[in-house]
Amino acid sequence: MNSRERVLSAVNRKGYDRIPIKHEGTPEVNHMIMEHFGLKNMEQLLRVVGDDFRYVAPVYRGPELRSFPDGSIEGYWGERYKYAEFDGGRYLESCYQPFAGINSLDKLDRSHFPKADWFDYSTIKDQAKELHKGFAVCCGTAGDTDFINGIGRARGPEQVLIDLIDDNPVYLEIMNARFEFYYEMHKRILEAGDGLIDFTHIGEDLGTQRGPTINMKIFEKHFAPKYKKYFDMVHSFGAKVMEHMCGCVVDFLPRLIELGLDVYDVVQPTTPQSDIGVLKKRFGDKLIFCGSVCVQTTLSWGSAKDVEKEVKRRLKLFPKGGLFLGPTHAIQVGSPMENIIALYRTAGSLCEKIDESILRIEGDQGKVDKVDMSKLF
């Protein structure tokens, strides 16, 4: 099987030669993997760990996204990001929020709202054609839609949670603009892809480590109608929706299934009800799961034997499909290399022999270092 055949067979629960893999690591971790195997670019890395997914994206042609003297960079919504340094790595964090403190519509600067017209979709079909030969083809990112986290970066996370309770008109205006932007962008990508795109990717942090971020009443009022419209649109093009949801989101899964969600990414087992076995028993005939190997515990603090045990459990739970195996988020700085190797070796996806066929593969040499701002917008 090639990667696309493997993924689609897993979706249809018809079995496969090995479980599908979806890798994500921080830039520092990806560097570590590349150095360990003597690789030169991210495409080589993805081949070595056996990642079965590849992404297409339109070309940004909109207003210049500015850089500032303090080292911060501008996002689509006028927000700015700057690296927060910590021992061994760094993360981009919002450092300027253009919508903070705005509570009346007459003071809302809509010039910060991006448009789908800012992107060139003319290369999408060629990108998809090339990838479609061997991989499951995706578009979007875990930061697309993202009405809580994404707007929080431009308005403040605490304010967003208050906004959702009191129906703040400024927040609702931004939320609607954000939905229309990503809805239209993804629609144009799917149109340009002409049936060659298998999955769209969106995200929403509906859960904390222990339970829901918002209650079901708020979800039903503000989120469900948008998801229904978006899911229906994606399905009309023959594609499936993968939604990234950090934290414990079990309470939302029955309703998301009703609305049409296809893939729950990235199953974070922080509570007993989020255990992959429990989820499989409750929802395994209605949802595809993605992720599930914990970056907070097993991969970072466990042993290689612990990782092997967790992977084998998943192989037993999903012998015919229903799971894309991978970490619960980007594998974090400090995770032992032997644990990462154990993850992919036990899954059967690791390329054990790095020969010239791998080392000749070209790719974006700087991609591992490049700021992937799309995940934040």
SETORTI-8050 format. One record per residue: x, y, z of N, C-alpha, C in turn. Coordinates in steps of 0.2 Angstrom, whole numbers, padded with zeros to 4 digits, always signed. Layout:
N
XYZXYZXYZ ...
***
This chain:
377
+0004-0006+0000+0000+0000+0000+0004+0006+0000 +0002+0011-0004+0005+0018-0003+0002+0021+0003 +0004+0027+0005+0001+0031+0010-0006+0032+0010 -0008+0035+0004-0015+0037+0003-0019+0030+0003 -0018+0025+0000-0021+0019+0001-0022+0017+0008 -0017+0017+0012-0017+0015+0019-0021+0019+0023 -0021+0026+0022-0025+0030+0026-0033+0029+0024 -0034+0029+0018-0041+0028+0016-0044+0021+0018 -0040+0016+0018-0042+0010+0020-0043+0010+0028 -0039+0014+0031-0040+0015+0039-0047+0018+0040 -0048+0023+0036-0054+0027+0037-0060+0022+0036 -0060+0018+0031-0065+0013+0030-0065+0007+0034 -0060+0006+0038-0059+0001+0042-0059-0006+0039 -0055-0006+0033-0054-0012+0029-0047-0015+0030 -0043-0013+0035-0037-0016+0036-0031-0012+0032 -0025-0014+0034-0019-0011+0031-0013-0015+0032 -0008-0013+0028-0001-0016+0029+0002-0014+0036 +0001-0007+0038+0003-0005+0044-0001+0001+0046 -0001+0003+0052-0006+0008+0055-0003+0015+0052 -0008+0019+0049-0006+0026+0047-0003+0030+0052 +0002+0035+0050+0006+0039+0055+0005+0046+0053 +0004+0050+0058+0004+0057+0057+0009+0060+0062 +0015+0063+0060+0020+0065+0064+0019+0073+0065 +0021+0075+0071+0022+0082+0073+0027+0083+0078 +0032+0087+0077+0037+0089+0082+0039+0096+0082 +0041+0099+0088+0043+0106+0088+0049+0106+0083 +0051+0112+0081+0057+0113+0077+0063+0110+0080 +0064+0111+0087+0070+0108+0090+0070+0100+0090 +0064+0097+0091+0064+0090+0090+0065+0087+0083 +0062+0091+0078+0063+0089+0071+0071+0090+0070 +0074+0095+0072+0081+0095+0071+0085+0089+0074 +0083+0087+0080+0086+0082+0083+0085+0075+0079 +0079+0074+0076+0078+0068+0072+0082+0068+0066 +0082+0074+0063+0086+0075+0057+0094+0074+0058 +0096+0076+0063+0103+0075+0065+0105+0068+0067 +0100+0065+0070+0101+0058+0072+0102+0053+0066 +0098+0055+0061+0098+0051+0055+0102+0053+0049 +0105+0059+0050+0109+0062+0044+0104+0065+0039 +0099+0068+0040+0094+0071+0035+0095+0078+0034 +0093+0080+0028+0094+0087+0026+0087+0092+0026 +0082+0089+0026+0075+0093+0026+0070+0089+0029 +0064+0092+0029+0058+0090+0032+0055+0084+0028 +0055+0084+0022+0052+0079+0018+0056+0072+0019 +0063+0073+0020+0066+0067+0021+0064+0064+0028 +0063+0069+0033+0061+0067+0040+0055+0063+0039 +0050+0066+0036+0043+0063+0035+0043+0056+0032 +0048+0055+0027+0048+0049+0024+0051+0044+0029 +0056+0046+0033+0059+0041+0038+0055+0039+0044 +0051+0044+0046+0046+0042+0052+0040+0038+0049 +0039+0039+0042+0033+0036+0039+0026+0040+0039 +0027+0046+0039+0021+0051+0039+0017+0050+0033 +0011+0048+0033+0007+0047+0028+0003+0053+0025 +0003+0059+0028+0000+0064+0026+0004+0070+0023 +0001+0074+0018+0005+0079+0015+0000+0085+0014 +0002+0091+0014-0002+0097+0014-0001+0101+0008 -0007+0104+0005-0007+0109+0000-0009+0115+0003 -0007+0121+0000-0008+0128+0003-0008+0133-0003 -0013+0138-0002-0012+0143-0007-0007+0148-0006 -0005+0152-0010+0001+0157-0010-0002+0163-0007 +0001+0166-0002-0001+0172+0001+0001+0178-0003 -0004+0182-0005-0003+0188-0010-0005+0194-0006 -0007+0194+0000-0010+0200+0003-0005+0205+0005 -0008+0210+0010-0004+0215+0012+0002+0212+0016 +0008+0215+0016+0014+0213+0019+0013+0212+0026 +0015+0206+0029+0015+0205+0036+0021+0207+0039 +0021+0213+0043+0027+0216+0045+0031+0213+0050 +0037+0215+0051+0041+0213+0056+0043+0219+0060 +0044+0219+0066+0045+0225+0071+0052+0224+0074 +0054+0230+0076+0061+0231+0079+0062+0226+0086 +0056+0225+0089+0057+0220+0095+0057+0213+0093 +0057+0211+0087+0058+0205+0084+0051+0201+0083 +0046+0205+0084+0039+0202+0083+0037+0202+0076 +0032+0198+0074+0030+0197+0067+0022+0197+0067 +0020+0200+0062+0012+0202+0062+0008+0196+0059 +0003+0194+0062-0002+0189+0059-0007+0192+0055 -0012+0188+0052-0017+0190+0047-0021+0195+0050 -0023+0195+0057-0028+0199+0060-0025+0205+0064 -0018+0207+0062-0015+0212+0065-0012+0211+0072 -0013+0205+0074-0009+0203+0080-0002+0202+0079 +0002+0202+0084+0009+0201+0083+0012+0195+0088 +0017+0192+0085+0020+0186+0089+0027+0187+0090 +0029+0185+0096+0036+0185+0098+0038+0179+0101 +0044+0176+0100+0047+0170+0103+0048+0171+0111 +0045+0166+0114+0046+0166+0122+0051+0160+0122 +0057+0162+0125+0062+0157+0126+0062+0153+0132 +0063+0147+0132+0064+0143+0138+0069+0138+0138 +0071+0134+0143+0077+0130+0143+0076+0125+0137 +0080+0125+0132+0080+0121+0127+0076+0122+0121 +0072+0127+0121+0068+0129+0115+0064+0135+0116 +0059+0136+0111+0056+0143+0111+0049+0141+0108 +0044+0146+0109+0038+0146+0106+0036+0153+0105 +0032+0153+0099+0029+0160+0097+0023+0161+0102 +0023+0167+0105+0017+0169+0109+0015+0176+0107 +0008+0177+0107+0005+0184+0106+0008+0189+0110 +0010+0194+0107+0013+0200+0111+0010+0206+0110 +0005+0207+0105+0001+0213+0104-0006+0210+0101 -0011+0213+0104-0018+0211+0103-0022+0217+0101 -0023+0218+0094-0026+0224+0092-0034+0225+0094 -0037+0219+0096-0044+0220+0098-0045+0220+0105 -0040+0220+0109-0040+0220+0116-0043+0227+0119 -0048+0226+0123-0051+0232+0126-0056+0235+0122 -0058+0232+0116-0063+0235+0111-0070+0232+0113 -0074+0236+0115-0081+0233+0117-0087+0236+0114 -0086+0240+0109-0091+0243+0105-0089+0242+0097 -0094+0241+0093-0093+0240+0086-0090+0246+0083 -0092+0252+0085-0090+0258+0081-0082+0259+0082 -0079+0255+0087-0072+0256+0088-0068+0250+0085 -0072+0245+0082-0068+0239+0080-0065+0241+0073 -0059+0240+0072-0055+0241+0066-0056+0235+0062 -0060+0235+0057-0061+0229+0052-0056+0229+0047 -0052+0234+0046-0046+0233+0041-0041+0228+0043 -0042+0225+0049-0037+0220+0051-0040+0213+0049 -0047+0213+0046-0050+0206+0045-0047+0204+0038 -0044+0198+0037-0041+0196+0031-0046+0193+0026 -0045+0193+0020-0049+0190+0015-0047+0184+0011 -0051+0180+0009-0049+0174+0005-0046+0177-0001 -0048+0183-0004-0045+0185-0010-0037+0187-0009 -0035+0187-0003-0027+0188-0002-0023+0182-0004 -0026+0177-0007-0022+0171-0008-0023+0169-0015 -0018+0166-0018-0018+0163-0025-0019+0156-0025 -0024+0153-0028-0026+0146-0028-0024+0142-0034 -0020+0146-0038-0019+0143-0045-0014+0137-0045 -0010+0136-0040-0006+0131-0040-0008+0125-0036 -0014+0125-0033-0017+0120-0028-0018+0113-0032 -0020+0113-0038-0021+0107-0042-0015+0104-0043 -0010+0107-0045-0004+0104-0047+0000+0102-0041 -0001+0105-0035+0002+0103-0029-0002+0096-0027 -0008+0096-0028-0012+0090-0026-0011+0084-0030 -0010+0086-0037-0009+0080-0041-0002+0077-0040 +0003+0080-0038+0009+0077-0036+0009+0073-0030 +0005+0076-0025+0005+0072-0019+0000+0066-0019 -0005+0067-0023-0011+0062-0023-0008+0055-0026 -0002+0055-0029+0001+0049-0032+0003+0044-0026 +0004+0047-0020+0007+0043-0015+0004+0044-0008 +0001+0050-0007+0000+0052+0000-0008+0054+0001 -0010+0054+0007-0016+0057+0009-0016+0065+0009 -0020+0068+0005-0019+0075+0004-0023+0079+0008 -0020+0084+0012-0024+0089+0016-0023+0096+0015 -0028+0100+0017-0027+0107+0017-0029+0110+0024 -0027+0116+0025-0028+0119+0032-0023+0118+0037 -0025+0120+0043-0020+0119+0049-0024+0118+0055 -0021+0116+0060-0025+0116+0067-0026+0123+0069 -0024+0128+0066-0026+0135+0068-0031+0138+0064 -0034+0134+0060-0039+0137+0056-0046+0137+0059 -0050+0141+0058-0056+0143+0062-0054+0145+0069 -0053+0140+0074-0050+0141+0080-0053+0148+0084 -0060+0148+0085-0063+0154+0088-0061+0156+0095 -0059+0151+0099-0057+0153+0106-0049+0155+0106 -0045+0150+0104-0038+0152+0104-0036+0157+0099 -0038+0156+0093-0036+0161+0088-0038+0168+0089 -0044+0169+0091-0047+0176+0093-0043+0178+0100 -0042+0174+0104-0039+0175+0110-0032+0178+0109 -0028+0176+0104-0022+0179+0102-0022+0186+0100 -0028+0188+0098-0029+0195+0095-0033+0199+0100 -0036+0196+0105-0041+0200+0109-0039+0198+0117 -0036+0193+0118-0035+0191+0125-0039+0185+0127 -0036+0179+0129-0040+0173+0131-0045+0174+0136 -0043+0177+0141-0048+0178+0147-0054+0182+0144 -0053+0187+0140-0059+0191+0137-0063+0187+0133 -0060+0183+0129-0064+0179+0124-0069+0174+0128 -0067+0171+0134-0071+0167+0138-0077+0171+0141 -0075+0177+0143-0081+0182+0145-0085+0183+0139 -0083+0185+0134-0087+0187+0128-0092+0181+0126 -0090+0175+0127-0094+0170+0125-0100+0169+0130 -0099+0171+0136-0104+0171+0141-0109+0177+0140 -0106+0183+0138-0111+0189+0138-0113+0191+0131 -0111+0186+0126-0112+0188+0119-0110+0195+0117 -0104+0196+0119-0101+0203+0117-0101+0204+0109 -0104+0209+0107-0105+0210+0100-0099+0211+0096 -0093+0213+0099-0087+0214+0096-0084+0207+0094 -0084+0203+0100-0082+0196+0099-0086+0192+0093 -0092+0193+0093-0096+0189+0088-0095+0192+0081 -0093+0198+0081-0092+0201+0074-0085+0198+0072 -0080+0197+0076-0074+0194+0074-0075+0187+0073 -0079+0184+0077-0080+0177+0076-0083+0175+0069 -0088+0179+0067-0091+0178+0061-0086+0180+0055 -0082+0185+0056-0077+0186+0051-0072+0181+0050 -0070+0178+0056-0065+0173+0056-0068+0166+0052 -0074+0165+0054-0078+0159+0051-0078+0160+0043 -0080+0166+0041-0081+0167+0034-0075+0167+0030 -0069+0169+0033-0063+0169+0030-0061+0162+0029 -0061+0158+0034-0058+0151+0033-0063+0147+0029 -0069+0148+0030-0074+0144+0026-0073+0146+0018 -0072+0152+0016-0071+0154+0009-0064+0151+0007 -0059+0152+0011-0053+0150+0009-0053+0142+0008 -0055+0139+0012-0055+0131+0011-0060+0129+0005 -0065+0133+0005-0070+0131-0001-0066+0132-0008 -0062+0138-0008-0058+0139-0014-0053+0134-0015 -0049+0132-0010-0044+0127-0010-0047+0120-0013 -0053+0118-0010-0056+0112-0012-0059+0113-0020 -0061+0118-0022-0063+0119-0029-0057+0119-0033 -0052+0122-0031-0046+0122-0035-0043+0115-0035 -0043+0111-0030-0041+0104-0029-0044+0099-0034 -0051+0101-0036-0054+0097-0041-0055+0089-0039 -0056+0088-0032-0057+0081-0030-0051+0078-0028 -0045+0081-0028-0039+0078-0026-0037+0079-0019 -0041+0082-0015-0040+0084-0008-0044+0079-0003 -0041+0075+0001-0044+0070+0005-0047+0073+0012 -0043+0078+0015-0045+0080+0021-0044+0088+0022 -0048+0091+0025-0047+0098+0028-0045+0098+0035 -0041+0103+0037-0039+0103+0044-0041+0109+0047 -0045+0109+0053-0046+0115+0057-0045+0113+0064 -0046+0118+0069-0045+0117+0076-0049+0121+0080 -0050+0119+0086-0053+0122+0092-0051+0119+0098 -0049+0123+0103-0047+0120+0110-0053+0121+0114 -0057+0116+0113-0064+0115+0117-0063+0112+0124 -0057+0110+0125-0056+0106+0132-0050+0109+0135 -0050+0108+0142-0044+0109+0147-0041+0103+0148 -0037+0102+0152-0034+0096+0154-0039+0091+0158 -0044+0094+0161-0049+0090+0164-0056+0090+0162 -0058+0095+0158-0065+0095+0155-0066+0100+0150 -0072+0102+0149-0074+0107+0143-0072+0114+0145 -0070+0118+0140-0068+0125+0141-0074+0129+0141 -0080+0127+0138-0086+0130+0137-0091+0125+0139 -0098+0128+0140-0103+0123+0141-0107+0122+0135 -0111+0117+0135-0114+0115+0129-0119+0120+0126 -0122+0124+0130-0127+0129+0128-0123+0134+0124 -0117+0136+0126-0113+0141+0122-0111+0137+0115 -0109+0131+0116-0107+0128+0110-0112+0127+0105 -0118+0126+0107-0124+0125+0103-0126+0132+0099 -0125+0137+0103-0127+0144+0101-0122+0146+0096 -0116+0146+0097-0111+0150+0093-0107+0145+0089 -0106+0139+0091-0101+0135+0087-0105+0130+0082 -0110+0127+0085-0113+0121+0081-0116+0123+0074 -0119+0129+0073-0121+0131+0066-0116+0132+0061 -0110+0135+0064-0104+0136+0059-0101+0130+0057 -0100+0125+0062-0097+0118+0061-0102+0115+0056 -0108+0115+0057-0113+0111+0052-0112+0114+0045 -0112+0121+0044-0111+0124+0038-0104+0122+0034 -0099+0122+0039-0092+0120+0036-0092+0113+0034 -0094+0109+0039-0094+0101+0037-0098+0099+0031 -0104+0102+0030-0107+0101+0024-0104+0103+0018 -0101+0109+0018-0097+0111+0012-0091+0107+0011 -0087+0105+0016-0082+0100+0014-0084+0094+0011 -0089+0091+0014-0092+0085+0012-0095+0085+0005 -0097+0091+0003-0100+0092-0004-0094+0091-0009 -0088+0092-0007-0082+0091-0012-0079+0084-0011 -0082+0079-0007-0080+0073-0006-0074+0072-0001 -0073+0077+0002-0067+0077+0007-0070+0076+0014 -0065+0075+0019-0067+0074+0026-0064+0079+0030 -0067+0080+0036-0064+0085+0041-0061+0082+0047 -0055+0085+0048-0050+0083+0053-0050+0089+0058 -0053+0089+0064-0053+0094+0069-0048+0093+0075 -0043+0098+0075-0038+0097+0081-0042+0100+0087 -0042+0096+0093-0045+0099+0099-0041+0096+0105 -0037+0101+0107-0033+0099+0113-0038+0098+0119 -0035+0095+0124-0039+0094+0131-0044+0088+0130 -0048+0088+0136-0053+0084+0136-0060+0086+0133 -0062+0083+0127-0067+0086+0124-0073+0081+0123 -0073+0076+0127-0078+0070+0126-0085+0072+0126 -0086+0077+0130-0093+0080+0131-0096+0082+0124 -0092+0085+0120-0094+0088+0113-0094+0082+0108 -0091+0077+0109-0090+0072+0103-0097+0070+0100 -0102+0068+0105-0108+0066+0102-0112+0071+0097 -0111+0077+0099-0114+0083+0095-0110+0084+0089 -0103+0084+0089-0099+0084+0084-0100+0079+0078 -0101+0073+0081-0103+0067+0076-0109+0069+0073 -0114+0071+0076-0121+0073+0073-0120+0078+0068 -0115+0083+0069-0114+0089+0064-0110+0086+0058 -0106+0081+0059-0103+0078+0053-0095+0078+0054 -0093+0078+0060-0085+0078+0060-0083+0071+0059 -0077+0070+0055-0075+0064+0053-0069+0062+0057 -0064+0066+0059-0058+0064+0062-0057+0069+0068 -0056+0065+0074-0054+0069+0080-0047+0069+0081 -0044+0075+0080-0037+0076+0081-0036+0080+0087 -0032+0079+0092-0027+0074+0093-0027+0070+0099 -0033+0067+0100-0035+0063+0106-0029+0063+0112 -0031+0068+0117-0026+0069+0122-0029+0065+0128 -0025+0060+0130-0028+0055+0136-0026+0058+0143 -0029+0064+0145-0028+0067+0151-0033+0065+0156 -0038+0062+0155-0043+0060+0159-0045+0053+0158 -0048+0049+0162-0050+0042+0161-0055+0041+0155 -0060+0046+0154-0065+0046+0149-0061+0047+0142 -0055+0050+0142-0052+0052+0136-0047+0046+0134 -0047+0041+0138-0042+0035+0136-0044+0032+0129 -0039+0031+0125-0041+0029+0119-0045+0022+0118 -0045+0018+0123-0049+0012+0123-0056+0014+0125 -0057+0018+0129-0064+0021+0131-0067+0024+0125 -0063+0029+0122-0066+0032+0116-0067+0027+0110 -0063+0022+0109-0064+0018+0104-0071+0014+0105 -0072+0012+0112-0078+0008+0113-0084+0013+0112 -0084+0019+0114-0090+0024+0114-0091+0026+0107 -0086+0028+0103-0086+0032+0097-0083+0029+0091 -0080+0023+0092-0075+0020+0087-0078+0018+0080 -0085+0017+0080-0088+0016+0074-0091+0022+0070 -0090+0028+0074-0092+0034+0071-0087+0040+0069 -0081+0039+0073-0076+0044+0072-0069+0040+0070 -0065+0044+0067-0058+0042+0066-0054+0046+0071 -0049+0042+0075-0045+0046+0079-0038+0047+0077 -0035+0052+0079-0028+0054+0077-0024+0056+0083 -0018+0054+0083-0014+0055+0089-0014+0050+0094 -0015+0052+0100-0016+0048+0106-0010+0046+0110 -0004+0046+0108+0002+0045+0111+0005+0051+0115 +0004+0051+0122+0005+0057+0125+0012+0060+0125 +0012+0067+0123+0018+0070+0124+0020+0073+0131 +0015+0073+0135+0016+0076+0142+0018+0070+0147 +0017+0064+0145+0019+0059+0149+0023+0054+0146 +0020+0049+0142+0024+0044+0139+0030+0045+0135 +0029+0050+0130+0034+0052+0126+0040+0056+0129 +0038+0060+0134+0043+0064+0137+0046+0061+0143 +0042+0058+0147+0045+0055+0154+0045+0048+0154 +0042+0044+0150+0042+0037+0150+0049+0034+0147 +0049+0028+0147+0055+0024+0144+0053+0022+0137 +0057+0020+0133+0056+0017+0126+0051+0011+0127 +0052+0007+0132+0047+0001+0134+0040+0004+0135 +0040+0009+0138+0033+0012+0140+0030+0014+0133 +0034+0017+0129+0031+0019+0122+0029+0013+0118 +0033+0008+0118+0032+0002+0114+0025-0001+0117 +0024-0001+0123+0018-0004+0126+0012+0000+0124 +0012+0006+0124+0007+0010+0122+0005+0010+0115 +0010+0009+0111+0009+0008+0103+0006+0001+0102 +0008-0004+0105+0006-0010+0104-0002-0011+0106 -0003-0007+0112-0010-0007+0114-0015-0004+0108 -0012+0001+0105-0016+0004+0100-0017+0000+0094 -0011-0004+0092-0012-0009+0086-0017-0014+0088 -0017-0016+0094-0022-0021+0096-0029-0019+0095 -0030-0012+0098-0037-0009+0098-0039-0008+0091 -0035-0006+0086-0037-0004+0079-0034-0008+0074 -0035-0015+0074-0032-0019+0069-0034-0018+0062 -0040-0015+0061-0043-0014+0054-0043-0006+0052 -0042-0002+0057-0042+0005+0055-0046+0009+0061 -0047+0015+0059-0050+0020+0064-0045+0024+0068 -0039+0023+0067-0034+0027+0071-0028+0029+0066 -0026+0036+0066-0020+0038+0063-0015+0039+0069 -0010+0035+0070-0006+0035+0076-0001+0041+0075 +0000+0044+0081+0005+0050+0082+0005+0053+0089 +0009+0058+0090+0009+0061+0096+0002+0065+0097 +0001+0067+0104-0005+0071+0106-0004+0078+0104 +0002+0080+0102+0003+0087+0100+0010+0087+0097 +0014+0092+0096+0020+0092+0094+0025+0089+0099 +0029+0084+0097+0033+0081+0102+0038+0086+0105 +0038+0086+0111+0041+0092+0115+0049+0091+0116 +0052+0097+0117+0059+0097+0118+0060+0093+0125 +0066+0089+0125+0067+0085+0130+0065+0078+0130 +0061+0077+0125+0059+0070+0124+0064+0066+0121 +0066+0060+0124+0072+0056+0122+0071+0053+0115 +0077+0053+0112+0077+0051+0105+0074+0044+0104 +0076+0040+0109+0075+0033+0109+0067+0032+0110 +0064+0036+0113+0056+0036+0114+0053+0037+0107 +0056+0042+0103+0053+0044+0097+0054+0038+0092 +0060+0035+0092+0062+0029+0088+0057+0024+0090 +0056+0023+0096+0051+0017+0098+0044+0018+0096 +0042+0024+0096+0035+0026+0093+0034+0023+0086 +0039+0025+0082+0038+0024+0075+0041+0017+0073 +0046+0014+0076+0048+0007+0075+0042+0002+0077 +0039+0003+0083+0034-0001+0085+0028-0001+0080 +0027+0005+0078+0021+0006+0073+0022+0003+0066 +0029+0001+0065+0031-0002+0059+0032+0003+0053 +0032+0010+0055+0033+0015+0050+0040+0017+0049 +0044+0016+0053+0051+0019+0053+0055+0016+0048 +0059+0020+0044+0063+0018+0039+0070+0016+0042 +0071+0010+0043+0077+0008+0047+0084+0009+0043 +0083+0009+0036+0089+0009+0032+0089+0016+0028 +0093+0020+0030+0093+0027+0027+0098+0026+0021 +0095+0026+0015+0100+0025+0009+0099+0031+0004 +0102+0031-0001+0103+0037-0006+0096+0038-0008 +0091+0034-0009+0085+0035-0011+0081+0040-0007 +0083+0040+0000+0080+0045+0005+0084+0051+0005 +0090+0051+0004+0095+0057+0005+0095+0061-0001 +0092+0058-0007+0092+0062-0013+0085+0066-0013 +0080+0065-0009+0074+0068-0009+0075+0075-0007 +0072+0080-0012+0073+0087-0011+0067+0089-0007 +0068+0095-0003+0063+0098+0001+0065+0105+0003 +0060+0108+0006+0061+0115+0009+0067+0114+0014 +0073+0116+0012+0079+0115+0017+0078+0119+0023 +0074+0125+0023+0073+0129+0029+0066+0128+0033 +0062+0123+0030+0056+0122+0033+0055+0121+0040 +0060+0117+0043+0061+0115+0050+0062+0121+0054 +0065+0126+0051+0066+0132+0055+0061+0138+0054 +0058+0137+0048+0053+0143+0046+0048+0144+0051 +0046+0150+0052+0040+0151+0057+0034+0149+0053 +0030+0144+0055+0024+0142+0052+0018+0146+0055 +0018+0152+0053+0013+0157+0055+0005+0154+0054 +0005+0150+0049-0002+0148+0047-0006+0145+0053 -0002+0141+0057-0005+0138+0063-0007+0142+0068 -0005+0149+0068-0007+0153+0073-0013+0158+0071 -0014+0158+0064-0019+0163+0062-0026+0161+0062 
***
